Structure formats: structure tokens, C-alpha cells
């Protein structure tokens, strides 16, 4: 299972076949809800461009009909987030829906798409594809005999060296 999780587009995050699947999800607290999100709908931040697919919706108070619904949406397949702050969407950002339309809700000021991680995911560059399966480095080193690792040719260019040695 692979997913695109990156604050720098192009970084690919993958799961280890032994560790199991991993994924990132976001809990988006909202106010001023005027349209109830539907399962599978893509929500997009009007300013941030962050997106996520609706997995669950919890209405806490108010009503969509009155435009004052507040609650929480669980989003999967999240993109456009900030890994340093572990959040997506901007505070009080207008949220648009692929079926719900423009300005269907507003991201809450204090909880604007808090990210959580389930399972284990790794940057693709920190995994190894071995015999058709993807492994984290720990599991790869446990599976491959040390003598085979010692015989494996390593190609390191000068640009890969961090310490200049």
C-alpha cells in the first residue's frame, strides 16, 4: 500500500510489508456548517489547497439547515499538510466540498485539521524493494544474511556524503 504524504510534493510514503499498512488521517473541527459532508467526498481548503476524503462525520451542535452546524470530520488520503505542525487547513479557512459546494463549512480556529498517524509509514527512500516486496530497513536487515549485505555493492556519489569525508 502506498500513499502520497508530503509537505514537499514528490516525496512518496510507503508501508513495510511486515509492519503492515500505514496511513495518515486528519480530524477537521468545523463551525458554520451549511451542508453535511458525504462519505467519500473530497474537502478542499479554499486558501491552503489541502484536501482530504471524508471518512466519518460527527455533528456536535447546531444544524446544517440553519448554517450553524459544528462538529468534526475525519479525513483520509490527506494532501497539502504541514508536517512540522502536524496540521492541514488554515485557521478559520473556508472549506469547499466536491459535492457539497463552496463554503460548506469553516475550519475551526484552534483545531484546523490535526493530523494523526495509524500504522507505520516510511519515506520511500528509507525502504528497500526486495524480491517484489517493500521492507523498512530494520526488517530488511533482519531478513537478508549479513554476508549477503557485505557483498552488496553500494553506490554512493560525492553528493550523497554529508560530512565531506
The 8 nearest C-alpha neighbors of each residue, nearest first, counted from 0:
[[1, 14, 20, 13, 2, 21, 16, 15],
 [2, 0, 13, 14, 12, 3, 11, 20],
 [1, 3, 12, 4, 13, 11, 0, 22],
 [2, 4, 11, 12, 5, 1, 10, 78],
 [5, 3, 12, 2, 11, 78, 10, 6],
 [4, 6, 7, 10, 8, 3, 11, 78],
 [5, 7, 81, 80, 79, 8, 82, 4],
 [8, 6, 5, 10, 9, 79, 4, 81],
 [7, 9, 5, 10, 6, 4, 79, 11],
 [8, 10, 11, 7, 5, 3, 4, 6],
 [11, 9, 5, 8, 7, 12, 4, 122],
 [10, 12, 3, 123, 122, 9, 4, 13],
 [11, 13, 122, 123, 121, 2, 4, 3],
 [14, 12, 1, 120, 121, 123, 2, 122],
 [15, 13, 120, 20, 21, 0, 121, 16],
 [14, 16, 134, 18, 135, 17, 133, 19],
 [15, 17, 19, 133, 134, 18, 14, 132],
 [16, 18, 15, 19, 134, 138, 135, 14],
 [19, 17, 15, 16, 119, 20, 14, 118],
 [18, 20, 17, 16, 15, 14, 21, 118],
 [21, 19, 14, 118, 0, 119, 22, 18],
 [20, 22, 118, 119, 120, 117, 14, 19],
 [23, 21, 117, 116, 118, 24, 120, 20],
 [22, 24, 116, 115, 117, 75, 77, 114],
 [23, 25, 75, 115, 74, 114, 77, 116],
 [26, 24, 114, 74, 112, 113, 73, 115],
 [25, 27, 73, 112, 113, 72, 74, 28],
 [26, 28, 112, 72, 71, 111, 25, 29],
 [29, 27, 71, 107, 110, 70, 106, 111],
 [28, 30, 106, 107, 105, 69, 70, 71],
 [29, 31, 69, 105, 32, 107, 68, 104],
 [32, 30, 67, 104, 66, 68, 105, 33],
 [31, 33, 104, 68, 66, 30, 63, 67],
 [32, 34, 66, 63, 103, 64, 104, 31],
 [35, 33, 103, 63, 32, 99, 36, 104],
 [34, 36, 63, 37, 33, 32, 99, 103],
 [37, 35, 34, 99, 40, 38, 53, 56],
 [38, 36, 40, 39, 35, 53, 98, 99],
 [37, 39, 53, 40, 54, 55, 36, 52],
 [38, 40, 53, 52, 37, 54, 41, 36],
 [39, 41, 53, 37, 38, 52, 97, 42],
 [42, 40, 52, 97, 51, 96, 53, 39],
 [41, 43, 96, 50, 51, 95, 52, 97],
 [44, 42, 50, 95, 49, 94, 48, 45],
 [43, 45, 94, 48, 47, 49, 46, 88],
 [44, 46, 93, 94, 48, 47, 43, 95],
 [47, 45, 44, 48, 92, 89, 93, 88],
 [48, 46, 44, 49, 88, 45, 89, 79],
 [47, 49, 44, 46, 43, 45, 50, 79],
 [50, 48, 79, 44, 47, 43, 78, 88],
 [51, 49, 43, 78, 42, 77, 48, 44],
 [50, 52, 77, 74, 76, 42, 75, 41],
 [51, 53, 41, 74, 75, 40, 39, 76],
 [54, 52, 74, 39, 38, 40, 55, 73],
 [53, 55, 73, 74, 38, 52, 75, 39],
 [54, 56, 73, 72, 53, 38, 57, 74],
 [57, 55, 72, 71, 73, 58, 36, 54],
 [56, 58, 71, 70, 59, 72, 55, 73],
 [59, 57, 70, 60, 69, 56, 71, 68],
 [60, 58, 70, 69, 57, 61, 68, 71],
 [61, 59, 69, 68, 58, 62, 70, 67],
 [60, 62, 68, 67, 69, 63, 59, 65],
 [61, 63, 68, 64, 65, 67, 66, 60],
 [62, 64, 33, 66, 68, 34, 65, 32],
 [63, 65, 62, 66, 33, 34, 67, 68],
 [64, 66, 62, 63, 67, 33, 61, 68],
 [67, 65, 33, 63, 32, 31, 64, 68],
 [66, 68, 31, 61, 65, 32, 62, 63],
 [69, 67, 61, 32, 62, 63, 31, 60],
 [70, 68, 30, 60, 29, 59, 58, 32],
 [71, 69, 58, 59, 29, 57, 28, 68],
 [70, 72, 28, 57, 27, 29, 56, 26],
 [71, 73, 56, 27, 55, 26, 74, 57],
 [72, 74, 26, 55, 54, 25, 53, 56],
 [75, 73, 53, 52, 51, 25, 54, 24],
 [74, 76, 24, 52, 77, 51, 54, 53],
 [77, 75, 51, 52, 78, 24, 74, 23],
 [76, 78, 51, 75, 50, 24, 74, 23],
 [79, 77, 50, 49, 80, 4, 51, 76],
 [80, 78, 49, 6, 48, 50, 87, 81],
 [81, 79, 87, 6, 78, 86, 49, 82],
 [80, 82, 83, 86, 6, 85, 84, 87],
 [83, 81, 85, 84, 80, 6, 86, 5],
 [82, 84, 81, 85, 86, 6, 80, 87],
 [83, 85, 82, 86, 81, 87, 113, 80],
 [86, 84, 82, 114, 81, 83, 113, 87],
 [85, 87, 113, 112, 114, 84, 81, 80],
 [86, 88, 80, 112, 81, 49, 111, 113],
 [89, 87, 111, 47, 44, 49, 112, 92],
 [90, 88, 92, 111, 91, 47, 87, 106],
 [89, 91, 108, 92, 111, 106, 107, 109],
 [92, 90, 106, 108, 107, 105, 89, 93],
 [93, 91, 106, 89, 90, 105, 94, 44],
 [92, 94, 105, 102, 45, 44, 104, 106],
 [95, 93, 44, 104, 102, 105, 43, 45],
 [96, 94, 101, 102, 43, 100, 42, 103],
 [97, 95, 42, 99, 100, 98, 41, 43],
 [96, 98, 41, 40, 99, 100, 42, 95],
 [97, 99, 96, 100, 40, 37, 41, 36],
 [100, 98, 96, 97, 34, 103, 36, 101],
 [99, 101, 96, 98, 95, 97, 103, 102],
 [100, 102, 95, 103, 96, 99, 94, 93],
 [103, 101, 95, 93, 94, 104, 100, 105],
 [102, 104, 33, 34, 101, 32, 95, 94],
 [105, 103, 32, 31, 94, 102, 30, 33],
 [104, 106, 93, 30, 29, 92, 94, 91],
 [107, 105, 29, 91, 92, 111, 90, 28],
 [106, 108, 29, 91, 28, 110, 111, 109],
 [107, 109, 90, 91, 110, 111, 106, 89],
 [110, 108, 107, 111, 90, 28, 91, 106],
 [111, 109, 107, 28, 108, 112, 113, 27],
 [110, 112, 106, 90, 88, 107, 27, 89],
 [111, 113, 27, 87, 26, 86, 25, 88],
 [112, 114, 86, 26, 25, 111, 85, 110],
 [115, 113, 25, 86, 85, 24, 112, 26],
 [116, 114, 24, 23, 25, 113, 117, 85],
 [115, 117, 23, 22, 24, 118, 114, 21],
 [116, 118, 22, 21, 23, 119, 115, 24],
 [119, 117, 21, 20, 22, 116, 19, 120],
 [120, 118, 21, 14, 20, 117, 18, 121],
 [119, 121, 14, 21, 13, 12, 22, 118],
 [120, 122, 12, 13, 123, 14, 125, 119],
 [121, 123, 12, 124, 125, 11, 13, 120],
 [122, 124, 12, 125, 126, 11, 13, 121],
 [123, 125, 122, 126, 127, 121, 11, 12],
 [126, 124, 123, 122, 121, 136, 135, 127],
 [127, 125, 135, 123, 134, 124, 136, 133],
 [126, 128, 134, 133, 129, 135, 136, 139],
 [127, 129, 133, 132, 131, 134, 130, 126],
 [128, 130, 132, 131, 127, 133, 134, 139],
 [131, 129, 132, 128, 133, 127, 134, 139],
 [130, 132, 129, 128, 133, 127, 134, 16],
 [133, 131, 129, 128, 130, 16, 134, 127],
 [132, 134, 128, 15, 127, 16, 129, 126],
 [135, 133, 15, 127, 126, 139, 16, 138],
 [134, 136, 126, 15, 137, 138, 139, 127],
 [135, 137, 139, 138, 126, 140, 134, 125],
 [138, 136, 140, 139, 135, 141, 134, 142],
 [139, 137, 141, 140, 136, 135, 134, 142],
 [138, 140, 136, 142, 141, 137, 134, 135],
 [139, 141, 137, 138, 143, 142, 136, 144],
 [142, 140, 138, 139, 143, 137, 144, 136],
 [143, 141, 139, 140, 138, 144, 137, 145],
 [142, 144, 140, 141, 139, 145, 147, 148],
 [145, 143, 147, 146, 142, 148, 141, 140],
 [144, 146, 148, 147, 149, 143, 140, 150],
 [147, 145, 149, 148, 144, 150, 143, 151],
 [146, 148, 150, 145, 144, 149, 151, 143],
 [147, 149, 145, 151, 150, 146, 144, 143],
 [148, 150, 146, 147, 151, 145, 152, 144],
 [151, 149, 147, 148, 152, 146, 145, 153],
 [152, 150, 148, 149, 153, 147, 146, 154],
 [151, 153, 150, 154, 149, 148, 155, 147],
 [154, 152, 155, 151, 150, 149, 148, 156],
 [155, 153, 152, 156, 159, 151, 157, 158],
 [156, 154, 159, 153, 157, 160, 158, 152],
 [155, 157, 158, 159, 154, 160, 153, 161],
 [156, 158, 159, 160, 155, 163, 161, 164],
 [157, 159, 156, 160, 161, 155, 163, 162],
 [160, 158, 156, 157, 155, 161, 163, 162],
 [159, 161, 158, 157, 163, 162, 164, 156],
 [160, 162, 163, 159, 158, 164, 157, 156],
 [163, 161, 164, 160, 159, 157, 158, 156],
 [162, 164, 161, 160, 157, 158, 159, 156],
 [163, 162, 160, 161, 157, 159, 158, 156]]
